[in-house]
Amino acid sequence: QVQLGESGGGLVQDGDSLRLSCAASGRTFSRRTMGWFRQGPGKEREFVAIINWSGDSTDYADSVKGRFTISRDNAKNTVYLQMNNLKPEDTAVYYCAATMADRGPLRVRRDEYSYWGQGTQVTVSS
């Protein structure tokens, strides 16, 4: 079992920055692909960014490319999402997620993630 806990959300203004963190329990963090997803009001949960187990491969949704950066620190069992130039349409609950501990490739689909955090609210005002 893996427990994930997000932090760093809040209320910011258009153009501001935030850094989200997700701390994971257990000894297998370094073997898992990690992802950030978000769910806006009245919307389905969508992929935002993913990073492979070693941290040398990432992918982003088109809507956040150039503004968001995902990274990880395997020594701290933590994955981060640096969000710059935030826009009102980025308002959502942000979730981190972990795949199985298989040192697998990048995965975009929600159903490929076995563990989810409780989410952290990000609100961007215009």
DRENTORKOL-3810 file (N, C-alpha, C; in nm, 4 decimals):
REM DRENTORKOL-3810
@n.u->0.0822; n.v->-0.1201; n.w->0.0000; ca.u->0.0000; ca.v->0.0000; ca.w->0.0000; c.u->0.0855; c.v->0.1249; c.w->0.0000
@n.u->0.0393; n.v->0.2257; n.w->-0.0683; ca.u->0.1067; ca.v->0.3546; ca.w->-0.0732; c.u->0.0075; c.v->0.4614; c.w->-0.0320
@n.u->0.0481; n.v->0.5467; n.w->0.0568; ca.u->-0.0350; ca.v->0.6608; ca.w->0.0934; c.u->0.0279; c.v->0.7875; c.w->0.0378
@n.u->-0.0547; n.v->0.8716; n.w->-0.0218; ca.u->-0.0087; ca.v->0.9938; ca.w->-0.0847; c.u->-0.0764; c.v->1.1131; c.w->-0.0190
@n.u->0.0006; n.v->1.2165; n.w->0.0066; ca.u->-0.0552; ca.v->1.3356; ca.w->0.0686; c.u->-0.0089; c.v->1.4615; c.w->-0.0019
@n.u->-0.1031; n.v->1.5352; n.w->-0.0607; ca.u->-0.0711; ca.v->1.6581; ca.w->-0.1322; c.u->-0.0733; c.v->1.7783; c.w->-0.0381
@n.u->0.0045; n.v->1.8776; n.w->-0.0728; ca.u->0.0047; ca.v->2.0046; ca.w->-0.0003; c.u->0.0470; c.v->2.1155; c.w->-0.0950
@n.u->0.0228; n.v->2.2389; n.w->-0.0541; ca.u->0.0689; ca.v->2.3533; ca.w->-0.1315; c.u->-0.0380; c.v->2.4280; c.w->-0.2083
@n.u->-0.1599; n.v->2.3789; n.w->-0.2046; ca.u->-0.2659; ca.v->2.4489; ca.w->-0.2762; c.u->-0.3037; c.v->2.5784; c.w->-0.2059
@n.u->-0.3882; n.v->2.6563; n.w->-0.2716; ca.u->-0.4322; ca.v->2.7812; ca.w->-0.2115; c.u->-0.5037; c.v->2.8701; c.w->-0.3096
@n.u->-0.5299; n.v->2.9917; n.w->-0.2652; ca.u->-0.5962; ca.v->3.0930; ca.w->-0.3472; c.u->-0.4913; c.v->3.1928; c.w->-0.3948
@n.u->-0.4798; n.v->3.2077; n.w->-0.5271; ca.u->-0.3825; ca.v->3.2993; ca.w->-0.5845; c.u->-0.4517; c.v->3.3808; c.w->-0.6937
@n.u->-0.3772; n.v->3.4773; n.w->-0.7447; ca.u->-0.4308; ca.v->3.5616; ca.w->-0.8520; c.u->-0.3743; c.v->3.5200; c.w->-0.9872
@n.u->-0.4445; n.v->3.5594; n.w->-1.0890; ca.u->-0.4024; ca.v->3.5350; ca.w->-1.2270; c.u->-0.2566; c.v->3.5776; c.w->-1.2443
@n.u->-0.1727; n.v->3.4849; n.w->-1.2950; ca.u->-0.0321; ca.v->3.5131; ca.w->-1.3177; c.u->0.0614; c.v->3.4730; c.w->-1.2049
@n.u->0.0063; n.v->3.4357; n.w->-1.0920; ca.u->0.0884; ca.v->3.3949; ca.w->-0.9771; c.u->0.1436; c.v->3.2536; c.w->-0.9955
@n.u->0.2247; n.v->3.2115; n.w->-0.8982; ca.u->0.2849; ca.v->3.0775; ca.w->-0.8990; c.u->0.2516; c.v->3.0039; c.w->-0.7707
@n.u->0.2518; n.v->2.8734; n.w->-0.7802; ca.u->0.2363; ca.v->2.7850; ca.w->-0.6648; c.u->0.3216; c.v->2.6617; c.w->-0.6887
@n.u->0.3655; n.v->2.6004; n.w->-0.5808; ca.u->0.4324; ca.v->2.4704; ca.w->-0.5921; c.u->0.3571; c.v->2.3701; c.w->-0.5058
@n.u->0.3087; n.v->2.2671; n.w->-0.5708; ca.u->0.2430; ca.v->2.1576; ca.w->-0.5012; c.u->0.3452; c.v->2.0503; c.w->-0.4683
@n.u->0.3241; n.v->1.9848; n.w->-0.3560; ca.u->0.4075; ca.v->1.8721; ca.w->-0.3155; c.u->0.3189; c.v->1.7526; c.w->-0.2874
@n.u->0.3745; n.v->1.6362; n.w->-0.3096; ca.u->0.3028; ca.v->1.5123; ca.w->-0.2787; c.u->0.4024; c.v->1.4178; c.w->-0.2140
@n.u->0.3800; n.v->1.3884; n.w->-0.0869; ca.u->0.4665; ca.v->1.2972; ca.w->-0.0131; c.u->0.4066; c.v->1.1574; c.w->-0.0140
@n.u->0.4907; n.v->1.0599; n.w->-0.0386; ca.u->0.4462; ca.v->0.9209; ca.w->-0.0472; c.u->0.5060; c.v->0.8385; c.w->0.0661
@n.u->0.4283; n.v->0.7417; n.w->0.1122; ca.u->0.4784; ca.v->0.6496; ca.w->0.2134; c.u->0.5452; c.v->0.5311; c.w->0.1456
@n.u->0.6202; n.v->0.4547; n.w->0.2246; ca.u->0.6737; ca.v->0.3290; ca.w->0.1761; c.u->0.8102; c.v->0.3378; c.w->0.1135
@n.u->0.8602; n.v->0.2207; n.w->0.0718; ca.u->0.9961; ca.v->0.2091; ca.w->0.0195; c.u->1.0028; c.v->0.1923; c.w->-0.1310
@n.u->0.8887; n.v->0.1966; n.w->-0.1962; ca.u->0.8868; ca.v->0.1665; ca.w->-0.3389; c.u->0.8619; c.v->0.2882; c.w->-0.4267
@n.u->0.8666; n.v->0.4060; n.w->-0.3673; ca.u->0.8380; ca.v->0.5292; ca.w->-0.4420; c.u->0.9254; c.v->0.5403; c.w->-0.5659
@n.u->1.0530; n.v->0.5081; n.w->-0.5519; ca.u->1.1482; ca.v->0.5271; ca.w->-0.6612; c.u->1.1248; c.v->0.4341; c.w->-0.7781
@n.u->1.0349; n.v->0.3389; n.w->-0.7658; ca.u->1.0033; ca.v->0.2469; ca.w->-0.8753; c.u->0.8710; c.v->0.2804; c.w->-0.9433
@n.u->0.8089; n.v->0.3902; n.w->-0.9012; ca.u->0.6757; ca.v->0.4225; ca.w->-0.9513; c.u->0.6731; c.v->0.5467; c.w->-1.0398
@n.u->0.6000; n.v->0.5379; n.w->-1.1501; ca.u->0.5658; ca.v->0.6593; ca.w->-1.2236; c.u->0.4671; c.v->0.7390; c.w->-1.1389
@n.u->0.4868; n.v->0.8704; n.w->-1.1363; ca.u->0.3989; ca.v->0.9578; ca.w->-1.0581; c.u->0.3293; c.v->1.0567; c.w->-1.1511
@n.u->0.2058; n.v->1.0859; n.w->-1.1188; ca.u->0.1306; ca.v->1.1789; ca.w->-1.2018; c.u->0.0558; c.v->1.2819; c.w->-1.1194
@n.u->0.0313; n.v->1.3950; n.w->-1.1833; ca.u->-0.0598; ca.v->1.4957; ca.w->-1.1291; c.u->-0.1804; c.v->1.5034; c.w->-1.2211
@n.u->-0.2973; n.v->1.5001; n.w->-1.1622; ca.u->-0.4234; ca.v->1.5145; ca.w->-1.2331; c.u->-0.5024; c.v->1.6263; c.w->-1.1649
@n.u->-0.6031; n.v->1.6752; n.w->-1.2320; ca.u->-0.6863; ca.v->1.7791; ca.w->-1.1703; c.u->-0.8315; c.v->1.7624; c.w->-1.2114
@n.u->-0.9189; n.v->1.8127; n.w->-1.1259; ca.u->-1.0622; ca.v->1.8076; ca.w->-1.1550; c.u->-1.1221; c.v->1.9433; c.w->-1.1242
@n.u->-1.1624; n.v->2.0118; n.w->-1.2289; ca.u->-1.2250; ca.v->2.1414; ca.w->-1.2126; c.u->-1.3738; c.v->2.1283; c.w->-1.1865
@n.u->-1.4381; n.v->2.2371; n.w->-1.1481; ca.u->-1.5820; ca.v->2.2336; ca.w->-1.1184; c.u->-1.6614; c.v->2.1834; c.w->-1.2382
@n.u->-1.7393; n.v->2.0797; n.w->-1.2172; ca.u->-1.8231; ca.v->2.0271; ca.w->-1.3232; c.u->-1.7490; c.v->1.9551; c.w->-1.4341
@n.u->-1.6228; n.v->1.9243; n.w->-1.4100; ca.u->-1.5433; ca.v->1.8594; ca.w->-1.5147; c.u->-1.4945; c.v->1.7233; c.w->-1.4695
@n.u->-1.4490; n.v->1.6438; n.w->-1.5668; ca.u->-1.3895; ca.v->1.5153; ca.w->-1.5329; c.u->-1.2439; c.v->1.5373; c.w->-1.4900
@n.u->-1.1937; n.v->1.4400; n.w->-1.4164; ca.u->-1.0545; ca.v->1.4461; ca.w->-1.3760; c.u->-0.9661; c.v->1.4304; c.w->-1.4996
@n.u->-0.8661; n.v->1.5176; n.w->-1.5143; ca.u->-0.7825; ca.v->1.5152; ca.w->-1.6327; c.u->-0.6353; c.v->1.5105; c.w->-1.5978
@n.u->-0.5601; n.v->1.4563; n.w->-1.6906; ca.u->-0.4154; ca.v->1.4456; ca.w->-1.6787; c.u->-0.3532; c.v->1.5842; c.w->-1.6858
@n.u->-0.2535; n.v->1.6096; n.w->-1.6007; ca.u->-0.1801; ca.v->1.7360; ca.w->-1.6023; c.u->-0.0335; c.v->1.7119; c.w->-1.6368
@n.u->0.0333; n.v->1.6252; n.w->-1.5589; ca.u->0.1763; ca.v->1.6032; ca.w->-1.5796; c.u->0.2146; c.v->1.4694; c.w->-1.5202
@n.u->0.3157; n.v->1.4078; n.w->-1.5788; ca.u->0.3632; ca.v->1.2799; ca.w->-1.5294; c.u->0.5149; c.v->1.2763; c.w->-1.5350
@n.u->0.5738; n.v->1.1937; n.w->-1.4503; ca.u->0.7186; ca.v->1.1784; ca.w->-1.4463; c.u->0.7498; c.v->1.0315; c.w->-1.4215
@n.u->0.8497; n.v->0.9812; n.w->-1.4927; ca.u->0.8793; ca.v->0.8388; ca.w->-1.4777; c.u->0.9548; c.v->0.8140; c.w->-1.3482
@n.u->0.9806; n.v->0.6845; n.w->-1.3217; ca.u->1.0349; ca.v->0.6453; ca.w->-1.1929; c.u->1.1715; c.v->0.7078; c.w->-1.1640
@n.u->1.2536; n.v->0.7283; n.w->-1.2689; ca.u->1.3879; ca.v->0.7814; ca.w->-1.2471; c.u->1.3935; c.v->0.9333; c.w->-1.2576
@n.u->1.2865; n.v->0.9934; n.w->-1.3066; ca.u->1.2825; ca.v->1.1389; ca.w->-1.3161; c.u->1.3391; c.v->1.1958; c.w->-1.4431
@n.u->1.3774; n.v->1.1106; n.w->-1.5377; ca.u->1.4401; ca.v->1.1638; ca.w->-1.6584; c.u->1.3449; c.v->1.1714; c.w->-1.7773
@n.u->1.2186; n.v->1.1436; n.w->-1.7531; ca.u->1.1203; ca.v->1.1536; ca.w->-1.8601; c.u->0.9914; c.v->1.2108; c.w->-1.8043
@n.u->0.9375; n.v->1.3096; n.w->-1.8724; ca.u->0.8146; ca.v->1.3751; ca.w->-1.8288; c.u->0.7215; c.v->1.3982; c.w->-1.9475
@n.u->0.5969; n.v->1.4258; n.w->-1.9157; ca.u->0.5002; ca.v->1.4626; ca.w->-2.0192; c.u->0.3974; c.v->1.5543; c.w->-1.9564
@n.u->0.3383; n.v->1.6402; n.w->-2.0385; ca.u->0.2456; ca.v->1.7412; ca.w->-1.9889; c.u->0.1234; c.v->1.7512; c.w->-2.0791
@n.u->0.0137; n.v->1.7894; n.w->-2.0202; ca.u->-0.1025; ca.v->1.8250; ca.w->-2.1002; c.u->-0.0714; c.v->1.9523; c.w->-2.1778
@n.u->-0.1271; n.v->1.9642; n.w->-2.2956; ca.u->-0.1002; ca.v->2.0817; ca.w->-2.3785; c.u->-0.1354; c.v->2.2116; c.w->-2.3067
@n.u->-0.2384; n.v->2.2072; n.w->-2.2243; ca.u->-0.2867; ca.v->2.3286; ca.w->-2.1583; c.u->-0.1888; c.v->2.3849; c.w->-2.0555
@n.u->-0.0928; n.v->2.3031; n.w->-2.0129; ca.u->0.0011; ca.v->2.3494; ca.w->-1.9087; c.u->0.1461; c.v->2.3521; c.w->-1.9559
@n.u->0.1721; n.v->2.3045; n.w->-2.0755; ca.u->0.3102; ca.v->2.3031; ca.w->-2.1260; c.u->0.3689; c.v->2.4429; c.w->-2.1269
@n.u->0.4921; n.v->2.4518; n.w->-2.0769; ca.u->0.5592; ca.v->2.5809; ca.w->-2.0708; c.u->0.5291; c.v->2.6593; c.w->-1.9452
@n.u->0.4285; n.v->2.6155; n.w->-1.8685; ca.u->0.3931; ca.v->2.6861; ca.w->-1.7438; c.u->0.4152; c.v->2.5990; c.w->-1.6205
@n.u->0.3922; n.v->2.4692; n.w->-1.6336; ca.u->0.4043; ca.v->2.3768; ca.w->-1.5209; c.u->0.5287; c.v->2.2892; c.w->-1.5390
@n.u->0.5897; n.v->2.2526; n.w->-1.4253; ca.u->0.7049; ca.v->2.1621; ca.w->-1.4274; c.u->0.6886; c.v->2.0581; c.w->-1.3181
@n.u->0.6963; n.v->1.9325; n.w->-1.3574; ca.u->0.6915; ca.v->1.8241; ca.w->-1.2609; c.u->0.8327; c.v->1.7777; c.w->-1.2315
@n.u->0.8582; n.v->1.7430; n.w->-1.1059; ca.u->0.9889; ca.v->1.6913; ca.w->-1.0662; c.u->0.9692; c.v->1.5985; c.w->-0.9483
@n.u->1.0741; n.v->1.5255; n.w->-0.9155; ca.u->1.0665; ca.v->1.4342; ca.w->-0.8027; c.u->1.1991; c.v->1.4273; c.w->-0.7307
@n.u->1.1904; n.v->1.3937; n.w->-0.6019; ca.u->1.3082; ca.v->1.3692; ca.w->-0.5198; c.u->1.2885; c.v->1.2319; c.w->-0.4576
@n.u->1.3508; n.v->1.1324; n.w->-0.5148; ca.u->1.3303; ca.v->0.9958; ca.w->-0.4665; c.u->1.3863; c.v->0.9756; c.w->-0.3260
@n.u->1.4844; n.v->1.0538; n.w->-0.2877; ca.u->1.5388; ca.v->1.0429; ca.w->-0.1526; c.u->1.4386; c.v->1.0915; c.w->-0.0480
@n.u->1.3476; n.v->1.1786; n.w->-0.0914; ca.u->1.2467; ca.v->1.2323; ca.w->0.0007; c.u->1.1082; c.v->1.1745; c.w->-0.0250
@n.u->1.0981; n.v->1.0812; n.w->-0.1180; ca.u->0.9668; ca.v->1.0227; ca.w->-0.1510; c.u->0.8647; c.v->1.1309; c.w->-0.1856
@n.u->0.9059; n.v->1.2273; n.w->-0.2624; ca.u->0.8189; ca.v->1.3412; ca.w->-0.2895; c.u->0.8210; c.v->1.3769; c.w->-0.4378
@n.u->0.7049; n.v->1.4105; n.w->-0.4887; ca.u->0.6922; ca.v->1.4632; ca.w->-0.6246; c.u->0.6346; c.v->1.6041; c.w->-0.6152
@n.u->0.6795; n.v->1.6898; n.w->-0.7057; ca.u->0.6413; ca.v->1.8300; ca.w->-0.7021; c.u->0.5742; c.v->1.8708; c.w->-0.8332
@n.u->0.4943; n.v->1.9757; n.w->-0.8227; ca.u->0.4396; ca.v->2.0388; ca.w->-0.9430; c.u->0.4551; c.v->2.1894; c.w->-0.9261
@n.u->0.5510; n.v->2.2451; n.w->-0.9989; ca.u->0.5701; ca.v->2.3893; ca.w->-0.9993; c.u->0.4780; c.v->2.4495; c.w->-1.1045
@n.u->0.3919; n.v->2.5398; n.w->-1.0616; ca.u->0.2921; ca.v->2.5982; ca.w->-1.1510; c.u->0.3168; c.v->2.7489; c.w->-1.1600
@n.u->0.3528; n.v->2.7926; n.w->-1.2763; ca.u->0.3787; ca.v->2.9349; ca.w->-1.3002; c.u->0.2728; c.v->2.9931; c.w->-1.3923
@n.u->0.2613; n.v->3.1234; n.w->-1.3885; ca.u->0.1648; ca.v->3.1932; ca.w->-1.4742; c.u->0.0266; c.v->3.1272; c.w->-1.4676
@n.u->-0.0212; n.v->3.1117; n.w->-1.3478; ca.u->-0.1501; ca.v->3.0449; ca.w->-1.3287; c.u->-0.2632; c.v->3.1272; c.w->-1.3876
@n.u->-0.3631; n.v->3.0569; n.w->-1.4386; ca.u->-0.4789; ca.v->3.1180; ca.w->-1.5013; c.u->-0.6054; c.v->3.0722; c.w->-1.4309
@n.u->-0.7134; n.v->3.1493; n.w->-1.4401; ca.u->-0.8388; ca.v->3.1060; ca.w->-1.3763; c.u->-0.8827; c.v->2.9664; c.w->-1.4198
@n.u->-0.8544; n.v->2.9278; n.w->-1.5433; ca.u->-0.8953; ca.v->2.7951; ca.w->-1.5894; c.u->-0.8134; c.v->2.6823; c.w->-1.5265
@n.u->-0.7089; n.v->2.7171; n.w->-1.4513; ca.u->-0.6331; ca.v->2.6163; ca.w->-1.3775; c.u->-0.6991; c.v->2.5831; c.w->-1.2444
@n.u->-0.8032; n.v->2.6545; n.w->-1.2084; ca.u->-0.8742; ca.v->2.6288; ca.w->-1.0837; c.u->-0.9282; c.v->2.4863; c.w->-1.0826
@n.u->-0.8911; n.v->2.4113; n.w->-0.9797; ca.u->-0.9289; ca.v->2.2697; ca.w->-0.9723; c.u->-0.8766; c.v->2.2114; c.w->-0.8413
@n.u->-0.9234; n.v->2.0919; n.w->-0.8118; ca.u->-0.8598; ca.v->2.0103; ca.w->-0.7089; c.u->-0.7507; c.v->1.9301; c.w->-0.7793
@n.u->-0.6304; n.v->1.9385; n.w->-0.7275; ca.u->-0.5157; ca.v->1.8702; ca.w->-0.7867; c.u->-0.4840; c.v->1.7453; c.w->-0.7053
@n.u->-0.4700; n.v->1.6344; n.w->-0.7775; ca.u->-0.4438; ca.v->1.5050; ca.w->-0.7157; c.u->-0.3096; c.v->1.4506; c.w->-0.7641
@n.u->-0.2339; n.v->1.3912; n.w->-0.6743; ca.u->-0.1194; ca.v->1.3149; ca.w->-0.7215; c.u->-0.1581; c.v->1.1667; c.w->-0.7201
@n.u->-0.0917; n.v->1.0916; n.w->-0.8040; ca.u->-0.1236; ca.v->0.9515; ca.w->-0.8213; c.u->0.0034; c.v->0.8724; c.w->-0.8487
@n.u->0.0003; n.v->0.7454; n.w->-0.8112; ca.u->0.1155; ca.v->0.6573; ca.w->-0.8283; c.u->0.0754; c.v->0.5301; c.w->-0.9001
@n.u->0.1627; n.v->0.4838; n.w->-0.9868; ca.u->0.1387; ca.v->0.3569; ca.w->-1.0544; c.u->0.1935; c.v->0.2422; c.w->-0.9693
@n.u->0.1828; n.v->0.1244; n.w->-1.0222; ca.u->0.2460; ca.v->0.0099; ca.w->-0.9594; c.u->0.3975; c.v->0.0303; c.w->-0.9609
@n.u->0.4674; n.v->-0.0394; n.w->-0.8703; ca.u->0.6127; ca.v->-0.0235; ca.w->-0.8564; c.u->0.6869; c.v->-0.1130; c.w->-0.9545
@n.u->0.6755; n.v->-0.0791; n.w->-1.0827; ca.u->0.7298; ca.v->-0.1666; ca.w->-1.1866; c.u->0.8333; c.v->-0.0995; c.w->-1.2764
@n.u->0.8792; n.v->0.0197; n.w->-1.2370; ca.u->0.9735; ca.v->0.0947; ca.w->-1.3211; c.u->0.9254; c.v->0.0980; c.w->-1.4662
@n.u->0.7974; n.v->0.1217; n.w->-1.4807; ca.u->0.7360; ca.v->0.1181; ca.w->-1.6123; c.u->0.7486; c.v->0.2498; c.w->-1.6862
@n.u->0.6893; n.v->0.2551; n.w->-1.8049; ca.u->0.6949; ca.v->0.3769; ca.w->-1.8869; c.u->0.5986; c.v->0.4829; c.w->-1.8346
@n.u->0.6020; n.v->0.6006; n.w->-1.8983; ca.u->0.5056; ca.v->0.7041; ca.w->-1.8645; c.u->0.3646; c.v->0.6554; c.w->-1.8953
@n.u->0.2721; n.v->0.6900; n.w->-1.8083; ca.u->0.1337; ca.v->0.6490; ca.w->-1.8261; c.u->0.0436; c.v->0.7697; c.w->-1.8118
@n.u->-0.0509; n.v->0.7838; n.w->-1.9031; ca.u->-0.1372; ca.v->0.9007; ca.w->-1.9051; c.u->-0.2764; c.v->0.8706; c.w->-1.8531
@n.u->-0.3229; n.v->0.7504; n.w->-1.8711; ca.u->-0.4623; ca.v->0.7158; ca.w->-1.8360; c.u->-0.4787; c.v->0.7028; c.w->-1.6853
@n.u->-0.5913; n.v->0.7546; n.w->-1.6371; ca.u->-0.6206; ca.v->0.7474; ca.w->-1.4936; c.u->-0.6236; c.v->0.6041; c.w->-1.4435
@n.u->-0.6758; n.v->0.5125; n.w->-1.5245; ca.u->-0.6930; ca.v->0.3754; ca.w->-1.4764; c.u->-0.5611; c.v->0.3008; c.w->-1.4658
@n.u->-0.4517; n.v->0.3655; n.w->-1.5060; ca.u->-0.3202; ca.v->0.3033; ca.w->-1.4914; c.u->-0.2543; c.v->0.3406; c.w->-1.3589
@n.u->-0.3244; n.v->0.4202; n.w->-1.2793; ca.u->-0.2709; ca.v->0.4627; ca.w->-1.1511; c.u->-0.3451; c.v->0.3917; c.w->-1.0384
@n.u->-0.2683; n.v->0.3307; n.w->-0.9508; ca.u->-0.3267; ca.v->0.2461; ca.w->-0.8466; c.u->-0.3561; c.v->0.3220; c.w->-0.7178
@n.u->-0.2860; n.v->0.4300; n.w->-0.6938; ca.u->-0.2977; ca.v->0.5011; ca.w->-0.5667; c.u->-0.3179; c.v->0.6502; c.w->-0.5932
@n.u->-0.4055; n.v->0.7093; n.w->-0.5103; ca.u->-0.4408; ca.v->0.8503; ca.w->-0.5261; c.u->-0.4380; c.v->0.9212; c.w->-0.3913
@n.u->-0.3985; n.v->1.0473; n.w->-0.3958; ca.u->-0.4081; ca.v->1.1291; ca.w->-0.2764; c.u->-0.5476; c.v->1.1874; c.w->-0.2617
@n.u->-0.5662; n.v->1.2647; n.w->-0.1562; ca.u->-0.6971; ca.v->1.3242; ca.w->-0.1272; c.u->-0.7217; c.v->1.4519; c.w->-0.2067
@n.u->-0.6159; n.v->1.5092; n.w->-0.2599; ca.u->-0.6302; ca.v->1.6292; ca.w->-0.3410; c.u->-0.6055; c.v->1.7568; c.w->-0.2622
@n.u->-0.5642; n.v->1.8605; n.w->-0.3345; ca.u->-0.5450; ca.v->1.9921; ca.w->-0.2761; c.u->-0.6073; c.v->2.0958; c.w->-0.3702
@n.u->-0.6804; n.v->2.1899; n.w->-0.3124; ca.u->-0.7538; ca.v->2.2865; ca.w->-0.3928; c.u->-0.6619; c.v->2.3999; c.w->-0.4383
@n.u->-0.6690; n.v->2.4289; n.w->-0.5667; ca.u->-0.6013; ca.v->2.5455; ca.w->-0.6241; c.u->-0.7092; c.v->2.6346; c.w->-0.6854
@n.u->-0.7146; n.v->2.7580; n.w->-0.6404; ca.u->-0.8106; ca.v->2.8538; ca.w->-0.6933; c.u->-0.7367; c.v->2.9760; c.w->-0.7446
@n.u->-0.7606; n.v->3.0082; n.w->-0.8708; ca.u->-0.6949; ca.v->3.1222; ca.w->-0.9339; c.u->-0.8017; c.v->3.2260; c.w->-0.9657
@n.u->-0.7879; n.v->3.3415; n.w->-0.9054; ca.u->-0.8864; ca.v->3.4475; ca.w->-0.9293; c.u->-0.8374; c.v->3.5410; c.w->-1.0391
@n.u->-0.9321; n.v->3.5958; n.w->-1.1120; ca.u->-0.8966; ca.v->3.6850; ca.w->-1.2234; c.u->-0.8886; c.v->3.8300; c.w->-1.1784
END
